[in-house]
């Protein structure tokens, strides 16, 4: 068994998988470097693939962090994983075929990025910027990247398969071949 399969998962640990970390790095590099240097159909699709591979794992990690304090023993939920994959796919699909959904996404992402713009402005002594939408293109061909969701589904499914530690079997005293047999 590989060392990562031997470790018991903890809330949010799916984000630490090398494929997820690689997808995050690729998404950041592509959006902030590659698209500016080599704008093309491919750089657009690369962001979509990286985002679809990591976003359901991020949603699952947020769920796990929010709910982990209530449970005595933690185990990743396949139901939450499937829900995160479906939600990601449906929302992604909507933003690729609907101008209204695309605009909503643009403003939502702009709002999420705004605190970082504020920090940069504050550190640079500049005026606090207003919330602005991000650039978004409605493009039906982006739906070709939906199979990238299978990366998140596969990683999460294997992570959920890690069994909880097994307890020692309870053998009744009067059972045939009971404890006497085990101690011989």
Backbone torsions as a table, in degrees:
resi	resn	phi	psi	omega
1	UNK	NA	146.5	178.7
2	UNK	-77.6	157.2	-179.0
3	UNK	-59.1	-35.5	-178.6
4	UNK	-69.3	-28.0	178.4
5	UNK	-76.4	-22.8	-179.4
6	UNK	-79.6	-22.8	-177.1
7	UNK	-80.3	137.4	177.3
8	UNK	-77.2	130.4	-179.9
9	UNK	-67.3	152.3	175.6
10	UNK	-128.2	164.4	-176.4
11	UNK	-55.2	122.6	179.0
12	UNK	88.1	-2.7	-175.0
13	UNK	-67.2	-16.9	177.0
14	UNK	-60.1	-29.1	179.3
15	UNK	-68.3	-15.9	-177.9
16	UNK	-89.9	-1.5	178.5
17	UNK	-65.5	137.8	-178.4
18	UNK	-55.6	-35.1	179.3
19	UNK	-67.5	-37.8	179.1
20	UNK	-70.3	-45.3	177.4
21	UNK	-61.1	-40.7	177.2
22	UNK	-63.1	-40.0	178.6
23	UNK	-64.7	-39.3	179.0
24	UNK	-65.2	-46.7	178.8
25	UNK	-61.7	-44.2	179.4
26	UNK	-61.8	-42.2	179.3
27	UNK	-61.4	-46.0	-179.8
28	UNK	-65.4	-48.6	178.9
29	UNK	-60.8	-44.5	-177.4
30	UNK	-63.9	-46.1	-176.9
31	UNK	-70.5	-29.3	-174.5
32	UNK	-108.7	-10.8	-179.6
33	UNK	-127.8	-61.2	-172.1
34	UNK	-61.6	-44.0	-179.0
35	UNK	-63.3	-34.9	179.2
36	UNK	-73.3	-39.8	-177.7
37	UNK	-81.8	-39.3	-176.0
38	UNK	-132.8	65.2	-178.5
39	UNK	-64.2	127.7	179.8
40	UNK	-164.8	176.4	175.5
41	UNK	-59.2	-38.3	-175.8
42	UNK	-67.6	-40.6	-179.3
43	UNK	-67.5	-32.0	175.1
44	UNK	-65.1	-43.8	-179.6
45	UNK	-69.8	-33.0	-179.9
46	UNK	-62.0	-42.3	176.2
47	UNK	-61.7	-42.0	-179.5
48	UNK	-63.1	-45.2	-179.7
49	UNK	-62.4	-47.6	-179.5
50	UNK	-62.2	-43.5	-179.9
51	UNK	-65.0	-42.7	179.3
52	UNK	-67.9	-29.9	179.4
53	UNK	-73.5	-28.3	-175.5
54	UNK	-108.5	-26.3	-171.9
55	UNK	-63.2	-42.3	177.0
56	UNK	-61.5	-33.1	177.9
57	UNK	-67.8	-37.7	175.8
58	UNK	-63.2	-45.6	178.3
59	UNK	-60.5	-42.9	178.7
60	UNK	-63.1	-41.5	179.9
61	UNK	-63.5	-41.3	177.8
62	UNK	-63.2	-41.9	177.2
63	UNK	-61.6	-45.9	-178.3
64	UNK	-62.1	-41.9	179.3
65	UNK	-65.5	-38.6	-178.2
66	UNK	-70.5	-29.6	-173.8
67	UNK	-110.6	-5.2	-172.3
68	UNK	-69.3	-23.4	-177.4
69	UNK	-70.8	-18.5	-178.2
70	UNK	-86.0	-17.9	-173.4
71	UNK	-100.9	145.0	175.6
72	UNK	-77.6	-45.9	180.0
73	UNK	-118.3	133.7	-177.8
74	UNK	-97.0	138.8	171.4
75	UNK	-148.6	130.0	179.8
76	UNK	-58.7	141.8	-177.2
77	UNK	-96.6	125.0	175.5
78	UNK	-70.0	-31.2	178.6
79	UNK	-64.5	-43.0	177.4
80	UNK	-64.5	-42.0	178.1
81	UNK	-59.2	-50.5	-179.2
82	UNK	-62.3	-40.9	177.0
83	UNK	-61.1	-41.7	179.4
84	UNK	-65.9	-40.8	178.5
85	UNK	-64.9	-46.1	179.8
86	UNK	-64.0	-44.7	179.3
87	UNK	-61.3	-44.0	178.6
88	UNK	-61.9	-47.5	-179.2
89	UNK	-62.9	-43.0	-179.4
90	UNK	-66.8	-44.8	179.7
91	UNK	-67.0	-42.9	177.6
92	UNK	-59.7	-48.5	179.7
93	UNK	-59.2	-41.9	179.7
94	UNK	-62.1	-41.4	-178.8
95	UNK	-71.3	-16.4	-178.9
96	UNK	-92.9	-16.0	-178.8
97	UNK	-118.2	-11.1	-176.6
98	UNK	-124.5	126.0	178.0
99	UNK	-63.3	-40.2	-179.0
100	UNK	-64.2	-45.8	178.1
101	UNK	-64.5	-39.4	177.4
102	UNK	-62.0	-41.8	177.7
103	UNK	-65.3	-41.0	177.8
104	UNK	-60.8	-44.2	178.4
105	UNK	-62.3	-42.3	-179.7
106	UNK	-58.3	-46.0	179.4
107	UNK	-70.0	-39.3	178.9
108	UNK	-62.9	-46.2	179.3
109	UNK	-66.5	-37.4	175.4
110	UNK	-60.8	-39.6	177.2
111	UNK	-65.8	-37.8	178.0
112	UNK	-69.1	-31.5	-179.5
113	UNK	-82.3	-20.1	-174.1
114	UNK	-54.6	-44.8	180.0
115	UNK	-57.9	-32.7	178.6
116	UNK	-71.7	-35.4	175.4
117	UNK	-66.8	-39.0	177.5
118	UNK	-63.1	-46.1	179.9
119	UNK	-60.5	-44.9	179.5
120	UNK	-62.7	-41.9	179.1
121	UNK	-65.6	-43.8	-179.3
122	UNK	-62.7	-45.2	179.4
123	UNK	-65.5	-30.9	179.8
124	UNK	-90.0	0.1	179.6
125	UNK	72.7	21.3	-178.8
126	UNK	-95.6	171.0	178.0
127	UNK	-68.5	144.3	178.5
128	UNK	-65.9	125.0	-178.1
129	UNK	-77.9	160.0	174.6
130	UNK	-85.4	164.2	176.8
131	UNK	-71.2	129.0	178.6
132	UNK	-125.7	147.0	177.2
133	UNK	-71.3	153.6	175.1
134	UNK	-82.5	167.0	177.1
135	UNK	-76.8	133.7	-179.6
136	UNK	-144.2	138.8	178.1
137	UNK	-120.7	126.1	174.2
138	UNK	-77.9	117.9	-174.9
139	UNK	-145.7	108.4	-177.3
140	UNK	-61.8	-27.9	-179.3
141	UNK	-68.1	-16.1	175.9
142	UNK	-65.1	-20.3	177.5
143	UNK	-63.3	-17.7	176.2
144	UNK	-65.1	-16.8	-178.9
145	UNK	-90.2	-3.5	-178.9
146	UNK	-55.1	-31.5	176.7
147	UNK	-59.1	-16.2	176.3
148	UNK	-62.4	-19.7	175.5
149	UNK	-61.7	-25.0	179.3
150	UNK	-65.2	-25.7	176.0
151	UNK	-63.1	-51.6	179.4
152	UNK	-62.5	-41.3	-179.7
153	UNK	-63.5	-44.8	-179.8
154	UNK	-64.6	-44.6	179.6
155	UNK	-63.5	-46.3	-178.9
156	UNK	-67.0	-36.0	-179.9
157	UNK	-64.5	-45.5	178.7
158	UNK	-65.6	-37.6	178.8
159	UNK	-63.5	-39.7	179.6
160	UNK	-71.2	-19.9	-178.3
161	UNK	-77.3	-12.5	178.8
162	UNK	-63.3	118.4	-174.8
163	UNK	-74.5	148.4	170.8
164	UNK	-67.0	150.9	179.9
165	UNK	-56.4	134.3	-180.0
166	UNK	-79.4	141.6	175.9
167	UNK	-87.1	159.0	177.8
168	UNK	-63.3	139.2	-178.8
169	UNK	-64.4	143.0	178.4
170	UNK	-95.8	112.6	-178.9
171	UNK	-109.8	120.6	-179.9
172	UNK	-62.6	149.7	-179.7
173	UNK	-59.3	-39.6	-174.6
174	UNK	-89.4	7.4	179.7
175	UNK	-74.3	146.2	176.0
176	UNK	-61.2	142.1	-176.5
177	UNK	56.8	39.3	-176.9
178	UNK	-67.6	-142.8	-173.8
179	UNK	-65.1	-29.7	178.9
180	UNK	-58.8	-41.2	-178.7
181	UNK	-66.0	-36.9	-177.5
182	UNK	-70.3	-27.3	-177.2
183	UNK	-89.5	-9.7	-177.7
184	UNK	-76.9	NA	NA
